Amino acid sequence: MKNDMCTCPWPIIRKSSSFSSVLEGILLLGTQHTLRGGDLTSELLPGSPATFPENESTHPLRLWEDHPYFRALPTDVGQAGDCNLRVSRVHSRRQSVMTPKPAGPPDGGWGWVVAAAAFAVNGLSYGLLRSLGLALPDLAEHFDRSAQDTAWVSALALAVQQAASPVGSALSTRWGARPVVMVGGVLTSLGFVFSAFARSLLHLYLGLGVLAGSGWALVFAPALGTLSRYFSRRRVLAVGLALTGNGASSLLLAPALQLLLDNFGWRGALLLLGAITLHLTPCGALLRPLALPGDPLGPPRSPLAALGLGLFTRRAFLVFALGTALVGGGYFVPYVHLAPHALDRGLGGYGAVLVVAVAAVGDAGARLLCGWLADQGWVPLPRLLAMFGALTGLGLLAVGLVPVVGNEESWGGPLLAAAGAYGLSAGSYAPLVFGVLPGLVGIGGVVQATGLVMMLMSLGGLLGPPLSGFLRDETGDFTASFLVCSSFILSGSFIYMGLPSALPSCRPASRPGTPPSERGELLPNPQVALLPSGGPHSTLDTTC
């Protein structure tokens, strides 16, 4: 048997119990999966009829050929002279191979491609939703319905997109983000195409609200969750860069949609938007999966576990969830009613577009600036979250209190200034909502947490725009609408003060050692700042 082994070429080595035991030790490198019995040699050697686990593209056992211990072995075992000597050399290094240093997020590389894909996903979801308010007056006139009735079109799309986001997260946990996002792009496009042939508001509720909203639910949370896994030190900046797709899309789509409405009517505009949203599918193809330390050993065993409902048992996440649900009650009202509010204030169609564009520019710029600021670590993320949340509520309050302009030819300077202030504050708030999640739940649960946050915000998204439309019908303008919705945001920002490090500590403490990055910096441990070594967000939870 020994001669056999030494004269046979490497690709066709047969089963060997001694060699199999050595392989078992080497292949345990970084492996967190359970080996399913059988002879490792017969399953893993090149040229053998191997049968790999289901997710073979990311399974650590597929990476064995790249390991330096295997590259050191000759392609012809006979060249080694004595196979037992070669096996002994490999066996002597078994302990060092079995205890590697785990790798963390790459903090760049392909992560920037994922950031670009998430940028487009955000633009074709929230950016399009923000601009869609320009079509609501045409829908109300065509179907002879009230502003409250037509507001349900955008409200349903927003609510379904956010309420079903945990489903998108659960599916991506099981099947991966790439196929889930690609399917979501197809569903969104079909929703717009179906709505272009609507004969009643019910058709629009089903097309834009349910079908397109379901498609958006499958794209946003998996894309943003995947992006958070690729970064550590520059995570908030990367998230802010991706979320600028919202403002950039509003800046481009708002005048484009108004032009389409003027030339093709609302049916032609929806049909063309269906073609544009189909570009979500190639964006999903760019989401390459990434295995990290701290990931679960396998897919969740139950639907509840897949949805991540166990995260609500953590006090910090529970406080964050309650505050975010209240903020969602007012945060999305300008997405739907900022343009109609500008029209009510006496601006013309393109004047209203300019108001939306100014808010979008401020929003996009603030997301990048706040992402950079948060990554410097000068101020704890929860404190920034509460501060910019309160500023968003005050900005929305200013938008509602702007007086009526003289005529349609006016530029509406006060409303433009208020919209710009709102855009700056709302844009600063957005990346912090998702940037703080890895610190609350750990990097392994960030995809599920993103879906849950979107679901919580859907409660406010479902309430805010219809309530705003109802108050407009009752009072004749949107002043009361914006005042009430700003109170929701201010209340949620006040609740954020219950998060760790949201309030200044009574006394400074010495800087502790930093545990592994997959835990997150805000997990309930009062003496430890959980972030990568030297990370910028390290904060201490001291007590008085």
N, C-alpha and C positions, 0 to 999 in steps of 0.2 A: 504493500500500500504506500509505503514511503517513496519507493522509486516511481510509482505511478504519479504521485503528487508532484514530484520534482521534474518530471519530464513533460507533464501536460501543460499547455499554455494557460495563462491566468484566466481568460474568459470562460474556460470550460472546466474549471476546478469542480470536482464533485463534492458530495456531502462529506464533511469531516467533523466529527464531534469535537476534536481538540481545536481545530481552526474556528469552528462555530462558537466555541466559548470565548475565544479572543475577539471575534467580530462583535459578539454581544457586548463586551466591555467598551469597545471603541464606538459603537453605534449608539451608546447611551448619551453621547455628547449633545447636550442641549435638548434632549428628547424628553417631552413631558407626556408622551402618549404611552399607552399600554401595549406592549408587544403581544400579538395574538398567537403565541405558541408557534410550533413548526420549526423547521431547521432554517436558521437565518441565512446560512450559506446558499442553500438552494433557492431562496426567495430574492436575495439581494445581489448576487454576483452577476456581472454583465454576461449576456448570452444565455442566461438561465431563464426558464419560464416563470418569471416573477409575477406575483399578484399583490398589488399594492393596495393600501387603504383607499377609501373613497376620495378624500381630498389629497390626491397624490402630488399635485403641483406644489403644495405648501408643506407636505409632510417632511419632517426633518430627515427621515431615512432616505429620501431621494437625494440628499446633499452629500452622501457618503463619499462619492468619487472626488469631491473637491477638498476633502480633508487631507492635510499634509501627511498624515501617517499612511494614507493609501497612495498618495502621489509618490511617496518614497519607495513603494514596492515596485519591482520590475514587472513589465507586461508578460514576461516569460518567467515563470517561477523557477524553471530549471537553471536560469542564470544565477540564482542565489546560491547554488551549490548544495546547501542543506536547508530544506524548508523548515525544519525544526528550529534552526538557529534564527531564521527570520521571524518565526512565530514568537520565539522567546524575546526578541528585541521589542516587538510590538507589545507583547504581554507585560514587559517590564515598565512600559509607559502607561499602563492601563489606568492607574490611579490619577495621573495628571489629566488624562483625557476625560475622565468621568467627572471632574470638578472644574469646568470652565467658568470664566467670568461672563455672566449674562450680558447680552447686548441690549441697549436701550433704543429709543427712537432715533432715526438717522439725523433728525434736525436739519433736513435739506435734501439734496439729491432729487430723487423722483418725487419727493414731497412737494416741490414747487410745481410740478406738473399736476399733481392732485389739487394743489391750491388753485391753479388755473381752471381746472374742471369744476371745482366747487364755486369759483367765481361765476362761471357761466350758468351753473345750476341755480345759484341764488338769483342771478339776474332774470332768468326765464321763469322763476317762480314768484318771489316776493316783488321783484321789480315790475313784472308784468301785472301783478295784482294791484300794485300802487297806481299804475297808469290806467287800469281798467275802469276806474271811476269816471273817466272822460266819456265813456259810452253810456253811462247810466241815464243821463237826461234823454238821449235818443231812444233808449229802451222804454222809459216812462212815457214818452210821447207816442211811440208806436203802439204800445199795448194799452195806452190810456190808464195807467196805474200810478199810484202815489210814489213818492220818494222812498217811503218805508218799504213798500213792496219790492221795488227794484233793488234796494240795498241788500235784500236777502240773497241776491245772486252772488255778490262778492263775499257776503258774510258766510254763506254756505260753503263756498270754495275755500275760504280761509279756515273755517271751522273744521271741515272734513280733512283738509290738508294737515292740520295740526292734531286733531283728535286721532287720526289714523296713523300718525307718525310712529307710535310704539310698534305698530304692526310692521312698518317698514324696517324698523330697527331689529325686530325679532326675526324677520325673514333674512335680513343681511347677516345676522348672527349665525343663522343656519346654512344659508346658501352663499354668502358673500355679498359685498356691496355691489359688485360689478353687474351681475345679471338683474338684481333688483332695480337698480337705477335705470337700466336700459328698458326694462318692461314699463317702469313708471313714465318714461318719456313717450312711449307709444300710447299709453292710456291718456296722458295729458293732451296729446295731439288729437286723438279721437274725440275727446270732450269738446274741443273748440270746433272741430269740423261738424259734429252733431249739432252744436248750438247754432251754427250758421243757418241751419234749416228749421229753426224753432218756429212754432206757430202759436205758442203761448209762453207765459212766464214759467209754467211748470216744466216745459222742455228746457228752458235755460237753467232752472234749478237742478234738473237731472244732468244736463250736459256739462255746464261750467261748475255747478256746485258739487255734484257727486262724482262724475266721471273724471273731470280734470282735477278736482280736489284730491281724489284717490291717487291719481298719477303723481301729483306733487308730493303726496305723503310718502311715496316710495323713493323719492329722489333726494329730498333735502337732508333728513336726519342721517342716512347712510353716508352721504357725501361729506357732510361736516364732521361726523364721527370718525370717518377714515382719515380726514385731514388732521384731526387732533392727535391721532396715533403716530403721525409722521414727525411731530415736532415736540420739543420739550422746552428749551430755553427761549425759543422764538415762537411759542405756540400762539399767544394772543395776537402777535403781529400777523402770523399766517392766517388765523381766523379772521382778523380784521381785513386783510387783503381779500379773502374770499367773499366777505360780506359787503365789500364795496361794489360787488356786482349788482346789488340792489339799487344803489344810487346811480351807477353808470347806466344801467338798463332803463331806469326812470328818465334819465336825461336824454337818452336816445329814443326810447319808445313813446314817451309822452307826445312830442311833436309829430313823430311818425304815425301814431295812432290817430291823432287829430286830423292829419292829412288823409289818412285812409277813410276816416269817417266822412270827411267832406267830399271825397271823390267816389267812394264805393259804397257808402252807407255802412250800417253796423253789420249787416250780413257778410259783405265782402271783407270787412275788417277782421271779423272772427275767423273767416276761412283762411286768410293769410296768416293770422296769428297761429292757427293750427299747424301750418307749414313751418313756422319759426320755432315753435315749441318742440318739434320733432328732433331738433338738434340736441335735446337732452340725452338722446340715445348714445351718440358717440362720446358725450361727456362721461357717461357711465362706463364706457369701455376703457377709460384711462385710469380707473380706480383700481390700481394693483393691490392685492391683499398683502398684509404685513403681519408677520408673527412677532410677538413681543413677550418678554418675561412677564409673568402675572396673568397671561391669558388663561381662560378655562381649559381644562384638559380635553374637553369635548363639547359638542353642542348641548344646550340646555335640555333637560329630560322632560320638562313639562311646559305647557304654554305660559303659565304664570311666571316661571323662571325665565323664559325667553323674553317676556315683556319687561323684566327687571323690576317688578313691583316690590321686591324685598328692599330696594333702596330707600323706601319710605320709612323704614325702621331706623334710619340714621337721622338724628336730630337736626344736624346741619342741613341735610338735603330737604328735610321736611319744612324747615323755616324758609329755605330758598324756594321751594315749590309754592308755598302759600303766597309769598311776596310776588313771584312771577305771575301767578294766576291773576292777582289784582292788577298788576301792571298791564297785562294783556287786555284788560277791560277797556283801556283807553289808548293803548299804544298804536292800535291798528286803525283807529277812526280816521286819521289823516290819509291813510292809504285809500280810503273809499270816498271821503267827503271833503278833502282839501280843495280839489278842483271845483266841485259844486259850491263850496263855501266862497271861493273866489268869485264865482259867477254871481252869487247872491250879493256880494259886496259891490257889484257894479262893474266888474272887469269883463272884457270880452273873452271869446274863446281862447285866443292866443295869449291874452293876459293871464288867464287861468293856467295855461300851459307854462308860462314863465314862472309863476308861483311854484308849481310842482317842480320845475327844473331847478330853481334856487334851493328848495328844500333838499332835492336829490344831490346837488353838488356839495352842500354843507354836510349832508349825511355821509357821502363817500369819503370826503376829506377827513372827517372826524374819525371814521373807523380806522384809517391807517394811522393817524396821529395818536389816537388812544391806544391802539395796539402796540405801537412803539413805546409809549409812556408806561403802559402796564408791564411790559417786559423788562423795564429798567429796575423794577423792584423798589422804587422809592416810596410807594404807597401800597398797602395790601390790596389785593384784588377785591375783597368784599367791601372795603371802604370806598373804593372807586365806584363799585357797582351801586351802592346806596347814594353816593353823591350825584352821579350822572343820571340816575333814575329820577331823583328829585328835580334836577335841572330840566329833564324832559317834560315832567309835569308842569313846570313853570312856563316852559316854551309853548306848550299846548294851550295853557291859560292865556298867554299873550296873543296867540292866533285867534282865539275866540273873542277877544276884546277889541280887535281892530275895528275902527269905524268904517262906515260906508264911503266909498270913493265917489267923486263928483260925476264922472261919466265913463263910458267904455273906452275912451281914448287914453285915459289915465293909466300910468304904470303901476299905481297902487303901491307907493313906496313903503308905507307902514306895514302893509300885509307882507310885502317881500322881505322886510327886515325881520318880522316875527317868524315867517316861514324859514328864513335862514337860521335864526336862533334855534328854532325847534329842530331843524335838520342837524345842526351841530351837536346838540345834546342827545338826540335820539341815536345819531350815528356813533357817538361815544359809548352809549349804553349797550349797543348790540353786541360787539365782540366780547364784552365782559361777561355777558350772560352765558356764553358758551365757553369762554376761556377759563372761567372759574370751576367748571364741572369736573375736570380731571383732579383738581384738588379736593373736591367734595366726595367723589366716589371712587377715585383711582382710575388709572388708564384702562384697566380691563373692563370697566363698566361704562365708559364714556359714550359708546354708541347707544346703549340702552337708555342712559340718562338723557341724551339729546332727544330721543323720541318721547320720553316722558315729559320733558320740558315743553316740547311742542304741543303735546296733548293738554297740558295745563294752560298754556296760553290760548288754546282753542276755546276754553270756557269763556275767557274774556273776548276773544275774537267773535264768538257767536253772539254775545250779548251787546258788545259795543256799537257796531255799525247799525243794527236795527234800532237800538235805543236812540242813537243819534238821529236816525231818520224819523223816528216817532216824535222826538222833541222838536225837530225842524217842522214837521207837519202841524204840531200844536202851537208853536210860537211864531212861525213864519220865517225863521232864519236859524243858523247853526250856532248862535252864541251860547245858548243854554247847553247844547250838545257838547261843545268843546269844554265848557266849564265843568260839567259833570264828569266827563271822561278824564280830565286832568286830575280830578280828585281821586280817581281810582289809582292813577300812577303814583301820586304822592303818598297814598296809603300803603301801596306795595313797597315803595322805597323806605318808608318808616319801618316796615317789618324786616327788611334786609339788615337793619341794625342789630338783629339778633344773631347774625352769622359770626363765626369766629374771626377776630381781627377787624371787624367792621367798625368798632369803636377803639379809640386810643387806649393803650394799656396804662395802668396806674404807675408802673415803674418799669424801666428797661431790665432786660435779663441778658445773661451771657449767651453768645451764639452757640447752639448745640451742634453736635454732629448730624449729618444729614443721611437719612435712610434711603433705600432704593426709590427710584423715580416712579415706579409703577404704583406706589401707594398714594401719591398726591399730597399736597402740602397742607390741606385743611382738615384732614381726618381727625376725629376727636381724640387728640392726645395733647394735653395742655403743655407739655414741655418740649415737643419736638416739631421742627419745621420740616415737613416731608416733601422734599424736592431733590432733583439731582444735585450732586456735590457742586457747590459754587453757583447754584441756580439763583436767578434774580428775585424770585418771589418769596424767599424764605422769610417767614414771619413767626413771631413768638406769641403764644397765647398765655399771657401772664395774668395773675389774679391780684386783687388788692390785698 
